[in-house]
Amino acid sequence: MMKAVIDGKTGLILGAHLYCAESYEIINLFKLAMDAGIPYTVLRDNIYTHPTMSEALNDLFAALN
């Protein structure tokens, strides 16, 4: 299970909840994006190696406009 809180105006990631395998690796991506002011779209549109849990970020953010 992955959940992210996104600012609707800026697209910035405000927080995340990760309850999944390899969450200790994925949280680093969230932290980097939050510290650098990178919008969720960068994580959504990134190409991740397969098979990895970070691929789930494409699905997590896919439904957002």
Backbone as a chain_set.jsonl record, in Angstrom:
{"seq": "MMKAVIDGKTGLILGAHLYCAESYEIINLFKLAMDAGIPYTVLRDNIYTHPTMSEALNDLFAALN", "coords": {"N": [[0.843, -1.166, 0.0], [0.588, 2.157, -0.887], [0.564, 5.628, -0.315], [0.193, 9.02, -1.114], [0.365, 12.474, -0.32], [-0.559, 15.234, -2.061], [-0.04, 18.593, -3.045], [-2.622, 20.346, -4.429], [-2.45, 22.629, -6.038], [0.261, 23.177, -6.63], [1.417, 20.737, -7.181], [3.321, 19.594, -5.633], [4.819, 17.181, -3.475], [3.605, 16.497, -0.347], [3.682, 14.649, 1.663], [4.015, 11.14, 2.512], [2.912, 7.735, 2.745], [4.075, 4.592, 3.141], [3.62, 1.261, 2.889], [4.923, -1.346, 2.109], [6.873, -3.784, 0.297], [10.357, -3.134, 0.072], [10.087, -0.49, 0.868], [11.863, 1.071, 2.262], [13.704, 1.834, 0.375], [12.21, 3.245, -1.545], [11.233, 5.438, -0.15], [13.313, 7.2, -0.127], [13.225, 8.399, -2.637], [10.883, 9.913, -2.442], [11.657, 11.667, -0.383], [13.813, 13.039, -1.581], [12.455, 14.336, -3.705], [10.712, 15.954, -2.224], [12.484, 17.588, -0.741], [13.824, 18.923, -2.81], [11.839, 20.273, -4.094], [10.472, 19.107, -6.197], [7.89, 18.315, -8.416], [5.198, 15.867, -8.215], [4.798, 14.815, -10.732], [7.231, 14.364, -11.955], [8.213, 12.07, -10.674], [6.133, 10.392, -11.401], [6.371, 10.235, -14.208], [8.86, 9.197, -14.63], [11.12, 6.656, -15.8], [11.428, 3.558, -14.518], [13.56, 0.886, -13.421], [12.951, -2.562, -14.202], [12.376, -5.67, -12.738], [11.18, -3.745, -10.139], [10.167, -2.282, -7.011], [9.867, 0.437, -7.152], [8.661, 0.977, -9.541], [5.993, 1.1, -9.003], [5.409, 3.722, -8.453], [4.716, 4.97, -10.823], [2.118, 3.97, -11.199], [0.899, 4.807, -8.807], [0.743, 7.611, -9.052], [-0.615, 7.915, -11.437], [-3.392, 8.409, -11.692], [-3.767, 11.027, -11.039], [-4.339, 14.417, -12.063]], "CA": [[0.0, 0.0, 0.0], [1.312, 3.424, -0.962], [-0.315, 6.781, -0.34], [0.928, 10.276, -1.129], [-0.427, 13.686, -0.199], [-0.055, 16.156, -3.07], [-0.645, 19.919, -3.086], [-3.402, 20.432, -5.653], [-2.074, 23.784, -6.86], [1.665, 23.15, -7.059], [1.839, 19.39, -7.547], [4.405, 19.165, -4.758], [4.524, 16.097, -2.553], [3.599, 16.988, 1.027], [3.964, 13.54, 2.56], [3.756, 9.819, 1.937], [2.787, 6.574, 3.62], [4.471, 3.422, 2.369], [3.561, -0.023, 3.586], [5.166, -2.285, 1.018], [8.247, -4.279, 0.192], [11.348, -2.157, -0.406], [9.694, 0.887, 1.193], [13.049, 1.785, 2.74], [14.362, 2.393, -0.809], [11.308, 4.17, -2.219], [11.069, 6.654, 0.639], [14.38, 8.124, -0.516], [12.754, 9.162, -3.794], [9.951, 10.901, -1.921], [12.433, 12.659, 0.375], [14.542, 13.849, -2.546], [11.488, 15.191, -4.396], [10.202, 16.951, -1.281], [13.563, 18.536, -0.425], [14.207, 19.69, -3.992], [10.681, 20.955, -4.659], [10.155, 18.451, -7.459], [6.487, 17.887, -8.397], [4.938, 14.424, -8.327], [4.811, 14.412, -12.134], [8.564, 13.862, -12.289], [8.245, 10.676, -10.228], [5.144, 9.654, -12.193], [6.801, 10.061, -15.591], [10.18, 8.592, -14.679], [11.185, 5.256, -16.217], [12.097, 2.802, -13.468], [14.001, -0.443, -13.827], [11.992, -3.643, -13.974], [11.292, -5.489, -11.787], [11.47, -3.08, -8.87], [8.989, -1.7, -6.368], [9.738, 1.847, -7.531], [7.731, 1.03, -10.673], [4.662, 1.385, -8.476], [5.183, 5.165, -8.434], [3.972, 5.292, -12.043], [0.707, 3.665, -10.936], [0.42, 5.624, -7.698], [0.455, 8.974, -9.491], [-1.26, 7.911, -12.751], [-4.759, 8.894, -11.661], [-3.806, 12.462, -10.759], [-4.269, 15.309, -13.238]], "C": [[0.894, 1.237, 0.0], [0.281, 4.552, -1.034], [0.566, 8.02, -0.327], [-0.054, 11.429, -1.013], [0.226, 14.733, -1.103], [-0.779, 17.49, -2.946], [-1.333, 20.079, -4.436], [-3.009, 21.571, -6.576], [-0.67, 23.648, -7.434], [2.127, 21.791, -7.559], [2.976, 18.862, -6.689], [3.923, 18.077, -3.799], [4.661, 16.634, -1.128], [3.929, 15.889, 2.029], [3.629, 12.231, 1.881], [3.664, 8.772, 3.038], [3.081, 5.357, 2.757], [4.434, 2.19, 3.254], [3.683, -1.095, 2.517], [6.61, -2.785, 1.09], [9.131, -3.18, -0.37], [10.977, -0.699, -0.094], [10.881, 1.714, 1.669], [13.861, 2.351, 1.576], [13.508, 3.483, -1.449], [11.184, 5.482, -1.458], [12.152, 7.675, 0.307], [13.984, 8.963, -1.72], [11.778, 10.251, -3.367], [10.701, 12.026, -1.204], [13.195, 13.587, -0.56], [13.6, 14.822, -3.256], [10.973, 16.297, -3.472], [11.259, 17.998, -0.965], [13.895, 19.454, -1.594], [13.039, 20.44, -4.628], [10.29, 20.406, -6.023], [8.697, 17.979, -7.408], [6.345, 16.376, -8.61], [5.034, 13.943, -9.767], [6.172, 13.88, -12.566], [8.696, 12.4, -11.865], [7.284, 9.82, -11.052], [5.679, 9.297, -13.574], [8.186, 9.441, -15.739], [10.079, 7.143, -15.162], [12.038, 4.517, -15.195], [12.512, 1.43, -13.999], [12.959, -1.491, -13.449], [12.765, -4.918, -13.674], [11.784, -4.826, -10.5], [10.174, -2.523, -8.285], [8.799, -0.242, -6.766], [8.852, 2.025, -8.761], [6.322, 1.399, -10.223], [4.377, 2.878, -8.421], [4.461, 5.626, -9.698], [2.48, 5.069, -11.822], [0.127, 4.541, -9.844], [-0.034, 7.003, -8.182], [-0.317, 9.042, -10.808], [-2.644, 8.542, -12.757], [-4.869, 10.399, -11.419], [-3.698, 13.272, -12.04], [-3.224, 16.352, -13.023]], "O": [[1.833, 1.342, 0.789], [-0.735, 4.444, -1.721], [1.569, 8.068, 0.386], [-1.164, 11.371, -1.542], [1.397, 15.075, -0.939], [-1.995, 17.52, -2.763], [-0.687, 19.958, -5.478], [-3.218, 21.481, -7.786], [-0.441, 23.971, -8.599], [3.12, 21.699, -8.282], [3.537, 17.805, -6.978], [2.767, 18.067, -3.375], [5.709, 17.16, -0.753], [4.406, 16.175, 3.127], [3.031, 12.212, 0.805], [4.256, 8.909, 4.109], [2.406, 5.122, 1.754], [5.147, 2.107, 4.254], [2.691, -1.674, 2.077], [7.436, -2.269, 1.843], [8.69, -2.385, -1.2], [11.498, 0.221, -0.726], [10.897, 2.932, 1.493], [14.643, 3.278, 1.783], [14.026, 4.525, -1.849], [11.041, 6.537, -2.075], [11.935, 8.879, 0.443], [14.372, 10.128, -1.812], [11.835, 11.376, -3.866], [10.403, 13.203, -1.406], [13.216, 14.799, -0.347], [13.917, 16.004, -3.39], [10.819, 17.443, -3.895], [10.949, 19.188, -0.927], [14.211, 20.627, -1.397], [13.232, 21.169, -5.601], [9.834, 21.146, -6.896], [8.306, 17.309, -6.453], [7.249, 15.71, -9.116], [5.325, 12.77, -10.001], [6.25, 13.03, -13.454], [9.231, 11.582, -12.614], [7.581, 8.667, -11.363], [5.465, 8.185, -14.057], [8.635, 9.187, -16.857], [9.059, 6.486, -14.951], [13.221, 4.813, -15.028], [11.889, 0.89, -14.912], [12.194, -1.319, -12.501], [13.756, -5.192, -14.352], [12.712, -5.319, -9.859], [9.198, -2.321, -9.008], [7.679, 0.265, -6.72], [8.343, 3.121, -8.996], [5.549, 1.956, -11.002], [3.213, 3.273, -8.349], [3.675, 6.573, -9.65], [1.666, 5.902, -12.222], [-1.021, 4.974, -9.944], [-1.08, 7.498, -7.762], [-0.646, 10.14, -11.257], [-3.027, 9.158, -13.751], [-5.944, 10.978, -11.576], [-3.038, 12.856, -12.992], [-3.008, 17.198, -13.89]]}, "num_chains": 1, "name": "protein.A"}
